[in-house]
């Protein structure tokens, strides 16, 4: 599977092996458990982020991973997004610090 990441005018295709979605399930479950306790999204605190918000949080982590050249983490966050929203082909990440402006196509 390929998730295309668009940020700062760049388009970056990230290949996610199909088996990664299953093999990374324990990590995804841990991420979900952490988010179940609430999450700071920009200026707002969310007690229980919904599915799209969880993907926005992962997209923010994905952007950080790309900025720090951590391809493994970027691939893992792309896999998380695809595990939650398998229909998504592209994520457009807001780079102005507003996670809620990140959207998926």
Residue, then its C-alpha position, 0 to 999 in steps of 0.5 A: x500500500x502507498x500513502x502519499x503525504x503532502x506537506x509544504x508543497x511536497x508530495x512524498x509517497x510512503x510504501x507500507x507493506x501489507x503485513x505491517x498493518x497486522x504486525x504493528x497491531x500491538x503498537x497501534x493498540x498502545x497508541x489508541x490506549x494513550x489517546x483514550x486518556x485524551x490528547x492536546x490538539x493545538x489549543x484544544x484538549x480532547x477527552x476522547x479523540x475520534x477516528x479522524x482525530x486519531x489519524x490527525x495525531x498520527x499524521x502530526x507524528x508522521x510529519x515529525x518523523x519525516x522532518x527528522x529523517x526517521x523513515x521507520x517511524x514515518x512508515x509506522x505512522x502511515x501504517x497506523x493511518x491506513x489501519x484506521x482509514x484503509x480508503x485513504x490514499x493521501x494525507x495533506x498535513x498542515x504545517x502551521x501547527x494546527x493538527x485539526x487542519x490536516x485532512x485525508x483524501 
